[in-house]
């Protein structure tokens, strides 16, 4: 049988210091997947992304990219394959947005090589795709949180990665830019086979945009599958400890999660 897994975690365990946040996690991502990671606060979503992008070193287990342990890959080679958009995007230096996005081309440049016309064209395309052209001359540390987040996503796109990791990329965006950004990611996923691994808090956004979901509970996989398999009221109530109603979105036919307020429960 052909193994077409692009990236895999095998019995992955890790965290901070001697404390394990992620415990014995195994799953595969195929080229062109749009995979979402969901779970309550403290379930290990961000830690899992950091382990998979070599920000953190596993305590045990491994992550393989094209069947190679990422710990054995050079940083430049890894950066040509994986771009990581972290949850926090504070930058304490006065670079313009255009300069920040241009940094996404560094993994593709040889030592002391200057950017080419093609590099600048890729940067301009990334600015246009993320609606940040009007921000390109502004300093990154003068932007709002939402504007800064879009600039960092533009930098990641400028890397032209095979895999894009995003840790709650919509958390600082208004609803218009949330939909714009997720529509863009879905378009790139379909048209360029960009593989996306995204952490989302909003279960309904995860349902609408992700082909598969991983539901984490206390650092372990509770359920993995298509949105209709993962987003059942039983699974959500068990993991999130809250009462919900799950209906079908009449337009997309995807699961739609409705919260039940405490006032309603006591009636």
Buried (B, 14 or more C-beta within 10 A) or exposed (E): EEEEBBBBBBEBBBBEEEEBBBBBBEBBBBBBBBBBBBBBEEBBBBBBBBBBBBEBEBBEBBBBBEEEEBEEBEEEEBBBBBBBBBBEBEBEEEBBBBBBBBEBBBBBEEEEEEBEEEBEEBBBBBBEBBBBBEBBEBBBEEBEEBBBBBBBBBBBBBBBBBBBBBBBBBBBBEEEBBBBBBEBBBEBBEEEEBBBBBBBBBBBBBBBBBBBBBBBBBBEBBBBEBBBBBBBBEBBBEBBEEBBEBEEEEEEEBBBBEEEEEEEEEE
